[in-house]
Amino acid sequence: MMPRRSGVPRLLEVVTLNRSLLIGLAIGLIVGVFIGYQAGSTSAPPAGAGGMGAGLPAGVPPGMPPGMPPGGPQAGVPSQGAGDNFQARIAAMQAVVARDPKNYDAWVQLGNDFFDTRQAQKAIDAYQHALELKPNNANVLTDQGVMYRDLGQFEKAVANFQKANQVDPRHVQSLFNLGVVYMNDLKQPKKAIDAWNKVIETAPQSEQAMQARNALEDAKRAVAPGGG
């Protein structure tokens, strides 16, 4: 999810990767970038719209927009900034899949637009229809995994990221995301270290490897004697 242009916690570091959209997750001194692909998206969300991976300060529940206090809009509720273009495209794609349930591209686009408007469960369902047609698309698996994480379904997110990396062993976005969930959500720093080391080994010059190196320092401290 792309963090909003304003109001992003200073602790977060966001790197734009082509059309990829990023989540920053901060726990203590950890700086995590949670990456979703949005393979079929044709436009970025309007300013203020929930994008893929909105930055989450420590203590903010999954699914809560950045800067929104607990008790604000619930996860799955579209941002007020979601424009008419999204709603029109959602309606159009819903009409397409109603006529042609095997239209893979339409299901992916529908999932992407639900993602951009922060409708996590609807995005998951649309991506699932796409995966039933093409089960080995690492990008869609990764996007669906980000949505599972947004709903706090961490084990399902892990399963998606693992499958994405099995489908494409060089898919470093899914690997990095796997480390973020292990470290920040499941509190398993050793597994996070394994995932992030693999990111560095697979694509040492990538932006994900840069983020992995930064995050590894905190993960290693967490597993050291007397560490947090």
C-alpha positions as CSV (number, residue, x, y, z in Angstrom):
1,M,0.0,0.0,0.0
2,M,1.3,3.4,-0.8
3,P,1.6,5.7,2.2
4,R,-0.2,9.0,1.9
5,R,1.9,11.9,0.7
6,S,1.5,13.7,4.0
7,G,1.3,12.4,7.5
8,V,3.7,9.5,7.1
9,P,5.6,8.8,10.3
10,R,9.2,10.0,10.1
11,L,10.4,6.6,11.1
12,L,9.2,5.1,7.9
13,E,11.3,5.1,4.7
14,V,9.4,4.6,1.4
15,V,11.1,3.8,-1.9
16,T,9.1,3.9,-5.1
17,L,9.6,0.8,-7.3
18,N,8.0,1.4,-10.7
19,R,4.3,0.7,-10.3
20,S,4.9,-1.3,-7.1
21,L,3.2,0.1,-4.0
22,L,4.8,-0.2,-0.6
23,I,3.8,-0.6,3.0
24,G,6.0,0.7,5.7
25,L,5.7,-1.1,9.0
26,A,7.5,0.4,12.1
27,I,7.9,-1.7,15.3
28,G,10.4,-0.1,17.7
29,L,13.4,0.8,15.5
30,I,12.5,-1.7,12.7
31,V,11.9,0.0,9.3
32,G,10.0,-2.4,7.1
33,V,8.7,-1.9,3.6
34,F,5.9,-4.2,2.8
35,I,5.5,-4.5,-1.0
36,G,2.5,-5.3,-3.1
37,Y,2.7,-5.6,-6.8
38,Q,-0.7,-4.7,-8.2
39,A,0.1,-6.3,-11.4
40,G,-2.9,-5.1,-13.3
41,S,-3.4,-1.7,-11.9
42,T,-3.7,1.0,-14.6
43,S,-3.5,4.1,-12.4
44,A,-2.3,5.3,-9.0
45,P,-4.9,6.1,-6.4
46,P,-5.9,9.8,-6.0
47,A,-4.3,11.8,-3.1
48,G,-5.6,10.6,0.2
49,A,-6.9,7.3,-1.2
50,G,-5.9,4.1,0.6
51,G,-3.2,2.6,-1.5
52,M,-1.4,-0.6,-1.2
53,G,0.4,-0.8,2.1
54,A,-0.4,2.4,4.0
55,G,2.2,3.1,6.6
56,L,1.4,1.8,10.1
57,P,3.0,3.4,13.1
58,A,3.6,1.0,16.0
59,G,0.3,0.3,17.9
60,V,-2.0,1.0,15.0
61,P,-4.1,-2.1,14.2
62,P,-3.7,-3.7,10.7
63,G,-6.1,-2.0,8.3
64,M,-6.1,1.4,10.0
65,P,-5.1,4.3,7.7
66,P,-2.0,6.2,8.9
67,G,-2.8,9.0,11.2
68,M,-6.2,7.6,12.0
69,P,-6.8,7.1,15.8
70,P,-8.2,3.8,17.1
71,G,-12.0,4.0,16.8
72,G,-11.7,5.7,13.3
73,P,-12.9,4.0,10.1
74,Q,-12.7,0.2,10.3
75,A,-10.5,-1.9,8.1
76,G,-12.3,-2.5,4.8
77,V,-14.0,0.8,4.6
78,P,-13.0,2.8,1.5
79,S,-11.1,6.1,2.1
80,Q,-13.1,9.2,1.6
81,G,-10.6,10.3,-1.0
82,A,-11.3,7.3,-3.3
83,G,-12.4,9.0,-6.5
84,D,-15.2,8.4,-8.8
85,N,-12.8,6.8,-11.3
86,F,-12.4,3.9,-8.9
87,Q,-16.1,3.4,-8.3
88,A,-16.8,3.6,-12.0
89,R,-14.1,1.1,-12.8
90,I,-15.2,-1.2,-10.0
91,A,-18.7,-1.2,-11.4
92,A,-17.4,-1.8,-14.9
93,M,-15.3,-4.7,-13.8
94,Q,-18.1,-6.2,-11.8
95,A,-20.2,-6.1,-14.9
96,V,-17.5,-7.8,-16.9
97,V,-17.0,-10.7,-14.5
98,A,-20.8,-11.1,-14.2
99,R,-20.9,-11.7,-17.9
100,D,-17.6,-13.5,-18.2
101,P,-16.6,-15.2,-14.9
102,K,-13.4,-16.6,-16.5
103,N,-12.0,-13.2,-17.4
104,Y,-8.8,-13.3,-15.4
105,D,-7.7,-9.7,-16.2
106,A,-11.0,-8.3,-15.0
107,W,-10.7,-10.2,-11.7
108,V,-7.2,-8.9,-11.1
109,Q,-8.2,-5.3,-12.0
110,L,-11.2,-5.6,-9.7
111,G,-8.9,-6.9,-6.9
112,N,-6.5,-4.0,-7.5
113,D,-9.3,-1.4,-7.3
114,F,-10.7,-2.9,-4.1
115,F,-7.2,-2.8,-2.8
116,D,-6.7,0.9,-3.6
117,T,-10.0,1.7,-2.0
118,R,-9.1,-0.2,1.2
119,Q,-11.8,-2.9,0.8
120,A,-9.5,-5.7,1.9
121,Q,-11.9,-8.6,2.0
122,K,-13.4,-7.8,-1.4
123,A,-9.9,-7.5,-2.8
124,I,-9.0,-10.9,-1.3
125,D,-12.2,-12.4,-2.9
126,A,-11.5,-10.9,-6.3
127,Y,-7.8,-12.1,-6.2
128,Q,-9.0,-15.5,-5.3
129,H,-11.2,-15.7,-8.4
130,A,-8.2,-14.7,-10.4
131,L,-6.0,-17.4,-8.7
132,E,-8.6,-20.0,-9.4
133,L,-8.0,-19.3,-13.1
134,K,-4.2,-18.8,-12.9
135,P,-3.0,-20.2,-9.5
136,N,0.7,-19.6,-10.0
137,N,0.8,-15.8,-10.5
138,A,3.4,-14.6,-7.9
139,N,2.2,-11.0,-8.2
140,V,-1.4,-11.7,-7.4
141,L,-0.4,-14.1,-4.6
142,T,1.7,-11.3,-3.1
143,D,-1.1,-8.7,-3.4
144,Q,-3.6,-11.0,-1.8
145,G,-1.1,-11.7,1.0
146,V,-0.8,-8.0,1.7
147,M,-4.6,-7.9,2.1
148,Y,-4.6,-10.8,4.4
149,R,-2.0,-9.0,6.5
150,D,-4.2,-5.9,6.4
151,L,-7.0,-7.9,8.1
152,G,-4.6,-9.3,10.7
153,Q,-4.7,-12.8,9.1
154,F,-0.9,-13.2,9.4
155,E,-0.7,-17.0,8.8
156,K,-2.6,-16.7,5.6
157,A,-0.3,-13.8,4.5
158,V,2.7,-16.0,5.2
159,A,1.3,-18.8,3.2
160,N,0.7,-16.5,0.2
161,F,4.2,-15.1,0.3
162,Q,5.8,-18.5,0.6
163,K,3.8,-19.8,-2.3
164,A,4.7,-16.7,-4.4
165,N,8.4,-17.4,-3.7
166,Q,7.9,-21.1,-4.6
167,V,6.3,-20.1,-7.9
168,D,9.1,-17.5,-8.6
169,P,12.2,-18.0,-6.4
170,R,13.5,-14.6,-7.5
171,H,10.3,-12.8,-6.4
172,V,12.0,-10.7,-3.7
173,Q,8.9,-8.7,-2.9
174,S,7.2,-11.8,-1.4
175,L,10.4,-12.7,0.4
176,F,10.7,-9.3,2.0
177,N,7.1,-9.2,3.0
178,L,7.5,-12.6,4.6
179,G,10.3,-11.2,6.8
180,V,8.1,-8.2,7.8
181,V,5.3,-10.5,8.9
182,Y,7.6,-12.8,10.8
183,M,9.4,-9.9,12.6
184,N,6.6,-7.4,13.2
185,D,3.5,-9.5,13.4
186,L,4.4,-13.0,14.5
187,K,7.4,-12.0,16.6
188,Q,9.7,-14.7,15.0
189,P,12.9,-12.7,14.3
190,K,15.0,-15.8,13.4
191,K,12.6,-16.6,10.5
192,A,12.6,-12.9,9.5
193,I,16.4,-13.0,9.4
194,D,16.3,-16.1,7.1
195,A,13.9,-14.4,4.7
196,W,15.8,-11.1,4.6
197,N,19.1,-12.9,4.1
198,K,17.6,-14.7,1.1
199,V,16.4,-11.3,-0.3
200,I,20.0,-10.1,-0.2
201,E,21.4,-13.3,-1.7
202,T,18.8,-13.3,-4.5
203,A,19.0,-9.6,-5.5
204,P,21.8,-7.9,-3.7
205,Q,21.5,-4.6,-5.6
206,S,17.7,-4.3,-5.2
207,E,15.8,-1.7,-3.1
208,Q,14.4,-4.7,-1.2
209,A,17.9,-5.8,-0.3
210,M,18.7,-2.3,1.0
211,Q,15.7,-2.4,3.2
212,A,16.5,-5.9,4.3
213,R,20.0,-4.9,5.4
214,N,18.5,-2.1,7.5
215,A,15.9,-4.4,9.1
216,L,18.4,-7.2,9.8
217,E,20.3,-5.1,12.3
218,D,17.2,-4.8,14.5
219,A,16.3,-8.5,14.0
220,K,19.7,-9.6,15.1
221,R,19.5,-7.5,18.2
222,A,16.2,-9.1,19.0
223,V,17.6,-12.7,18.9
224,A,20.8,-11.7,20.8
225,P,21.1,-12.6,24.5
226,G,19.3,-9.9,26.4
227,G,17.8,-8.5,23.2
228,G,14.2,-7.4,22.9
